[in-house]
Amino acid sequence: MLYVAVRAARRAGDYIARAYDERDTLTIEKKQKRDYVTEVDRKAETTITREIKKHYPDHGIVAEESASTNPNSPFQWYIDPLDGTTNFVHGYPHFAVSIALWKYGKPFLAVIHDPMRNETFEAQSGNGAFLNRRRLRVTPTTEMSEVIFASGLPGYRWDEGMDHFQKRMDNCMRATGAYRRGGSAALDLAYVAAGRLDAYWEAGLCSWDIAAGILLVQEAGGMATDLHARSINLNKGDVLAANDALHQKFVDLLKV
């Protein structure tokens, strides 16, 4: 299964990388305020879903740009064909393909592929997390003053969630060393798993944004919960990822 997911992600990523240099000719649509979709998203998703259906026709698929299938299957694939579409549209080379398989409601395997850096993050439950076959571990940082954290607010949530976001950001920025805003939840979670970021939190994401990154963080020795340290509800889309030493500190900072 992991091989199928990696192959699908890389094929979609190859197409996205080629399309990146021709993006000025693409048709861009707004799904809702500050939320874009392009023909690249749709074609990349078709590439991935076709590969998965070929091998696992009875599995469920939850994808960003198309209707869900086989919702009663114990195996559910969560697909974001281009996480960071806004970055892609603006020529900011930070986006990824994200594919996850959940088995009986728990994360089973994950692949996040960055086509611009040719980096493939992958994990399977109980087998660890890897970047281009190199094992990953979350950062050992314990001091908040040394922390680099990432966060964001989905464009489609800006109007309704800005007040909470600003209060949480104020608390975190006063307590930590630095802040980053990448614009791709999948890569932010992968970067926590790789130790490039010490922590990441965000509220109101979609299931396909975080389904893969959760497992990567856990298999790299970190914690991935909702903002209140509870089990993640994919339908709500709140996530907090960090190592054990920092996790509760961020839970306390995010209480607003």
C-alpha positions as CSV (number, residue, x, y, z in Angstrom):
1,M,0.0,0.0,0.0
2,L,2.8,2.4,0.9
3,Y,4.5,1.7,-2.5
4,V,1.2,2.6,-4.3
5,A,0.8,5.8,-2.4
6,V,4.4,6.9,-3.0
7,R,4.2,6.1,-6.7
8,A,0.9,8.0,-7.0
9,A,2.3,11.0,-5.1
10,R,5.4,11.2,-7.2
11,R,3.5,10.9,-10.5
12,A,1.2,13.7,-9.4
13,G,4.2,15.7,-8.2
14,D,6.0,15.3,-11.6
15,Y,3.0,16.8,-13.3
16,I,2.7,19.6,-10.8
17,A,6.4,20.5,-11.2
18,R,6.0,20.7,-15.0
19,A,2.9,22.8,-14.7
20,Y,4.6,25.2,-12.3
21,D,6.6,26.8,-15.1
22,E,3.4,27.2,-17.2
23,R,1.0,28.4,-14.4
24,D,0.5,31.8,-16.0
25,T,-1.6,30.0,-18.7
26,L,-3.8,28.1,-16.2
27,T,-7.4,28.6,-15.4
28,I,-7.8,29.6,-11.8
29,E,-11.1,29.5,-10.0
30,K,-12.2,30.6,-6.5
31,K,-14.0,27.9,-4.6
32,Q,-14.7,30.4,-1.9
33,K,-13.1,33.6,-0.5
34,R,-9.3,33.3,-0.6
35,D,-9.5,29.6,-1.6
36,Y,-8.3,28.7,-5.1
37,V,-8.4,25.7,-7.3
38,T,-6.7,25.1,-10.7
39,E,-6.8,22.5,-13.4
40,V,-3.5,21.3,-11.9
41,D,-5.3,20.4,-8.7
42,R,-7.9,18.4,-10.5
43,K,-5.5,16.6,-12.9
44,A,-3.2,15.7,-10.0
45,E,-6.1,14.4,-8.0
46,T,-7.2,12.2,-11.0
47,T,-3.7,10.8,-11.3
48,I,-3.7,9.8,-7.6
49,T,-7.3,8.4,-7.4
50,R,-6.9,6.4,-10.6
51,E,-3.8,4.7,-9.1
52,I,-5.5,3.9,-5.8
53,K,-8.7,2.7,-7.4
54,K,-6.7,0.4,-9.7
55,H,-5.2,-1.4,-6.8
56,Y,-7.9,-1.0,-4.1
57,P,-11.3,-0.5,-5.7
58,D,-13.3,-1.2,-2.5
59,H,-11.5,1.4,-0.4
60,G,-13.0,4.8,0.4
61,I,-11.5,8.0,-1.0
62,V,-11.9,11.5,0.5
63,A,-10.4,14.0,-1.8
64,E,-10.4,17.8,-2.0
65,E,-11.7,18.3,-5.5
66,S,-14.2,15.4,-5.9
67,A,-17.0,13.6,-4.1
68,S,-16.2,10.9,-1.5
69,T,-16.5,7.3,-2.5
70,N,-17.2,4.1,-0.4
71,P,-17.7,5.9,2.9
72,N,-18.5,2.7,4.8
73,S,-15.2,1.0,4.0
74,P,-12.8,0.6,6.9
75,F,-10.0,1.8,4.6
76,Q,-10.3,5.5,3.8
77,W,-7.8,7.4,1.7
78,Y,-7.4,11.2,2.3
79,I,-6.0,13.1,-0.7
80,D,-4.9,16.6,-1.1
81,P,-3.4,16.8,-4.6
82,L,-1.9,20.2,-4.2
83,D,-1.7,21.5,-0.6
84,G,-0.6,25.1,-0.9
85,T,-2.5,26.0,-4.1
86,T,-2.3,29.7,-3.2
87,N,1.5,29.4,-3.1
88,F,1.5,27.6,-6.4
89,V,-0.6,30.2,-8.1
90,H,1.6,33.0,-6.9
91,G,4.8,31.3,-7.9
92,Y,5.9,30.6,-4.3
93,P,7.6,27.2,-4.5
94,H,6.3,25.7,-1.3
95,F,3.5,23.1,-1.8
96,A,3.0,19.4,-1.7
97,V,1.0,16.3,-2.6
98,S,-0.5,14.7,0.5
99,I,-1.9,11.2,0.7
100,A,-3.0,9.3,3.8
101,L,-4.7,6.0,4.5
102,W,-6.7,5.6,7.6
103,K,-7.7,2.1,8.8
104,Y,-10.6,1.6,11.1
105,G,-10.5,5.3,12.0
106,K,-6.8,5.4,12.8
107,P,-3.8,6.6,10.6
108,F,-2.2,3.7,8.9
109,L,0.2,5.2,6.2
110,A,1.2,8.6,5.0
111,V,3.0,10.2,2.1
112,I,3.8,13.9,1.7
113,H,5.8,14.7,-1.5
114,D,7.4,18.1,-2.2
115,P,7.9,18.1,-6.0
116,M,10.0,21.3,-6.0
117,R,12.6,19.9,-3.6
118,N,12.1,16.2,-4.6
119,E,11.5,15.3,-1.0
120,T,9.2,12.4,-0.1
121,F,8.1,12.1,3.5
122,E,6.6,8.7,4.3
123,A,5.4,6.7,7.3
124,Q,3.5,3.5,8.1
125,S,2.0,2.8,11.5
126,G,4.6,1.2,13.8
127,N,7.4,1.4,11.3
128,G,8.7,5.0,11.8
129,A,8.9,8.1,9.6
130,F,11.3,8.7,6.8
131,L,12.4,11.4,4.3
132,N,13.9,10.0,1.1
133,R,14.6,6.8,3.1
134,R,16.3,8.6,6.0
135,R,14.7,8.1,9.4
136,L,13.1,11.2,11.0
137,R,13.0,12.3,14.6
138,V,11.2,15.4,16.0
139,T,13.4,18.1,17.5
140,P,14.7,17.6,21.1
141,T,14.1,21.3,21.9
142,T,12.7,22.0,25.4
143,E,13.2,25.7,25.9
144,M,10.4,27.8,24.6
145,S,12.8,30.7,23.9
146,E,14.5,28.6,21.3
147,V,11.4,27.3,19.6
148,I,10.6,28.0,15.9
149,F,6.9,27.3,15.4
150,A,4.5,27.5,12.5
151,S,0.9,28.3,12.2
152,G,-1.7,29.9,10.0
153,L,-5.3,30.5,9.4
154,P,-7.0,29.0,6.3
155,G,-8.1,31.7,3.9
156,Y,-11.7,30.6,4.0
157,R,-11.6,31.0,7.8
158,W,-10.1,34.5,8.1
159,D,-13.3,36.3,8.7
160,E,-14.7,33.9,11.4
161,G,-11.6,32.9,13.1
162,M,-9.3,35.9,13.1
163,D,-9.9,37.0,16.7
164,H,-9.0,33.7,18.2
165,F,-6.1,33.3,15.9
166,Q,-4.6,36.7,16.8
167,K,-4.9,36.0,20.6
168,R,-3.2,32.6,20.2
169,M,-0.5,34.1,18.0
170,D,0.2,36.9,20.5
171,N,0.7,34.3,23.3
172,C,2.9,32.1,21.2
173,M,5.0,34.8,19.7
174,R,5.7,36.4,23.1
175,A,6.9,33.0,24.4
176,T,8.9,31.6,21.6
177,G,12.0,32.4,19.5
178,A,10.6,32.7,16.0
179,Y,7.5,32.1,13.8
180,R,7.1,30.8,10.3
181,R,4.1,30.8,7.9
182,G,4.5,28.3,5.2
183,G,1.1,28.1,3.6
184,S,1.0,24.3,3.4
185,A,-0.3,22.4,6.5
186,A,1.0,19.1,5.1
187,L,4.6,20.4,4.8
188,D,4.4,22.2,8.2
189,L,3.5,18.8,9.8
190,A,6.2,17.0,7.8
191,Y,8.7,19.7,8.9
192,V,7.8,19.0,12.6
193,A,8.5,15.3,11.9
194,A,11.8,16.2,10.3
195,G,12.9,18.5,13.2
196,R,12.9,21.6,11.0
197,L,10.1,23.1,13.0
198,D,9.7,22.6,16.8
199,A,5.9,22.9,16.7
200,Y,2.9,23.6,14.5
201,W,-0.7,24.4,15.2
202,E,-3.7,25.5,13.2
203,A,-7.4,25.5,13.5
204,G,-10.2,24.8,11.1
205,L,-8.4,22.8,8.4
206,C,-9.8,20.1,6.2
207,S,-9.3,16.4,6.8
208,W,-7.1,16.0,3.7
209,D,-4.8,18.8,4.9
210,I,-3.7,16.9,8.1
211,A,-4.5,13.2,7.7
212,A,-1.0,12.3,6.5
213,G,1.0,14.7,8.6
214,I,-0.4,13.5,11.8
215,L,1.1,10.0,11.3
216,L,4.4,11.4,10.2
217,V,4.7,13.4,13.5
218,Q,3.7,10.4,15.6
219,E,6.0,8.0,13.9
220,A,8.9,10.5,14.3
221,G,8.3,10.5,18.1
222,G,6.2,13.5,18.5
223,M,2.6,14.3,19.6
224,A,-0.2,15.3,17.3
225,T,-3.5,16.2,18.9
226,D,-6.2,18.9,18.7
227,L,-5.5,22.2,20.3
228,H,-6.8,20.9,23.7
229,A,-4.6,17.8,23.7
230,R,-7.5,15.6,22.7
231,S,-7.5,13.1,19.9
232,I,-7.8,14.7,16.5
233,N,-11.2,15.0,14.9
234,L,-10.5,15.1,11.2
235,N,-13.8,16.7,10.5
236,K,-13.0,19.6,12.8
237,G,-9.5,20.0,11.5
238,D,-7.7,21.4,14.6
239,V,-4.1,20.2,15.1
240,L,-1.2,20.8,17.4
241,A,2.1,19.0,16.7
242,A,5.2,19.1,18.8
243,N,7.6,16.9,20.8
244,D,6.6,15.7,24.3
245,A,8.4,18.4,26.1
246,L,6.8,21.3,24.2
247,H,3.3,20.0,23.6
248,Q,1.7,20.9,26.9
249,K,3.3,24.3,26.9
250,F,1.6,25.0,23.6
251,V,-1.7,23.7,24.9
252,D,-1.5,26.2,27.7
253,L,-0.6,29.1,25.3
254,L,-3.5,28.3,23.0
255,K,-6.2,28.5,25.7
256,V,-8.1,31.6,24.8
